[in-house]
Amino acid sequence: MLSRGHRIRDFIKEWIVPAGAIIAVVAALFAGSRYILNAELSEITHNIETIQRDLATANNEIGKANARIDKTNDKIDHLLEQTFQRLLQGVVGIPKKELKGRVEASRQLIEIAKAEGIRLNPSLISAHGERIMDVSEKSPAVWSVAEQLLSYRTFLNAELPQLPGNLKLTTKRSEYRESVTLILDPKHPEWHAPFEILYAGGYTTPEKSARLERLDNPQPGASGLAFFVIDGLSTDTIVLDGEYMKNVIIRNANVSYRGGPVVLENVYFVNCTFSSFRPTPNSRQLGKALFASVSTTFRTARRISRLKTPAILMRGETGAQAERNESTMNT
């Protein structure tokens, strides 16, 4: 029979020594895992710090770039202001050659700003635009600058906060028939969709609903829609003469106005080109309204008359169908 001392030694040999070895192995594994984990965490931390430094550098560079852009815009604003002041100073009675040079300098500055996507001060553009509208009455040569400024003003409108925010597309439920008057581009006689009309902003009451119709062909009912959106899809020209537009957004389109009857209520022009504006008293008043606000409300007092102008087509909805229309307005 083994003594008590032998039994203790045997227990230690059988259990304690192997357990100690296991504990040592586990400890070594834990230490190794901890070392690896710490190394990985250190690398991740280093990577995060590197990314943070890169972002800080990038933000700094973006800030510098934005500062340079702002500085450039300020320089062009200042140069444009000086050019317009020179253009409008003593414009009546100066030699035609000198006036032509002033007009060309103004047009080039606006063209550069739009081509490069430079967003000049809208207030500056509006102020000079309204002054040019006044000066053009006695100096028609500056009218081309007025048209170009109007186009640039609508380019600025694209990112201004005054534009309607909720333009979710809506399905039309009423029998209201919208219509738009066009001048087709003779350079493209082939069939094409000149524009697209979208219904947006949800539904509203009859008295608040959008309208898009001819003054000489008023629709009996309401559209029930918050907005009509006209997207230009071609080089054809949308004619404002003879139109009644309410809660309408016209985007990326050529626009013409010859001074005839028109009613505009809360109409937005975004990135449009005004290349067919005839310099009439009504055109100057409409131009001032366009410069004064992102949303245009304007109404002429003239009555509608009928003249034959077969070059104008009436198109409805997406422009898929066209019919000759010989009605137009007095100029």
Residue, then its C-alpha position, 0 to 999 in steps of 0.5 A: m500500500l502506497s504511503r500518503g506521500h507517494r500518492i501526492r507525488d503521483f498526483i502531481k506527476e499525473w495532473i499538475v505537471p501536464a496541466g502546467a505545461i498546458i497552461a504554459v502553452v495556452a499562455a504562450l498562445f495568448a501572448g502570441s495572439r495578443y502580439i499579433l492582435n496588437a500589431e494588427l490594431s497598430e497597423i489599422t490605427h496607422n492606416i486610419e491616421t494616414i487616411q485622416r491625414d490624407l482627408a485633411t490634406a484633400n480638404n485643405e486642397i479643396g479649400k484652397a481650390n474653392a478659395r481660388i475659384d471664389k477669387t477668380n469669380d470675384k475678379i470676373d465679377h469686378l471685370l464684368e462690372q467695369t465692362f458694363q459700366r463702360l458699355l453703358q456710360g455715354v452709350v448714346g451718340i458714341p461711334k458705332k465702332e466703339l459701341k461694337g467693341r464694348v458690346e463684344a467685350s461684354r458678350q465675351l465675358i458672359e460667354i466665358a463665364k457660362a462655358e466654364g461654369i463660373r457662377l457670377n453674382p446673380s444680383l450683379i447680373s440682374a442689376h446690369g441686365e435691367r439697365i441694359m434693357d433700359v439702354s436698349e430702347k435708344s441703343p438697339a445694338v446692346w440688345s444682343v448683350a441683354e439676350q445673352l445676360l438673360s440666358y446666363r441668368t437662367f443658367l444661374n437659376a439651376e442651383l438657386p434655392q428658390l427653385p421648387g423642391n418637391l418635383k416628384l413625378t405625378t400621373k395626370r388624372s384630369e382631361y386637361r390638354e396642355s399645349v406649347t407653341l414651337i418654331l421648328d429648327p429648319k436645320h433639322p427637318e426630320w421627325h423628332a421629339p422637340f420637348e417633353i412635358l412632365y407632371a410634377g409636385g403632386y396634386t392641388t386644388p383647381e385654383k392653384s393648379a398649373r396651366l399650360e395653354r393658348l390664350d386663344n384656346p382656354q381650357p375649361g377645366a383645371s389640370g389638378l397638378a402642382f407643376f408642368v415641367i417642359d424639358g427641351l429635347s432639341t434645337d426647336t424654339i418654344v414661343l411665349d407669345g400667345e401662351y398662358m403658363k402658370n406653375v411651369i418650369i422650362r428647362n434646357a430650351n430655346v425660348s422666343y418672345r416677339g412682344g405679343p400677348v402672354v400671361l406668365e404666373n410663377v414660371y421658372f426658366v432654367n438653363c434656357t437660351f434667349s436668342s429670339f427676343r425681339p426688342t419691343p416694349n413688352s420684351r423689355q418689361l418681360g426681360k426686367a421681370l426675368f432678371a428681377s426674380v427666379s420665379t417670373t410673373f408677367r402679363t401683357a395688356r394686349r388683346i389677341s388677334r389672328l395673323k397667318t404665320p405657317a412657320i409656327l406649329m402647335r404641339g401637345e404633351t410630348g411633342a409626338q403629334a404636330e399640326r399646322n396652326e396659323s394663329t399667332m399674336n400681334t407684335 
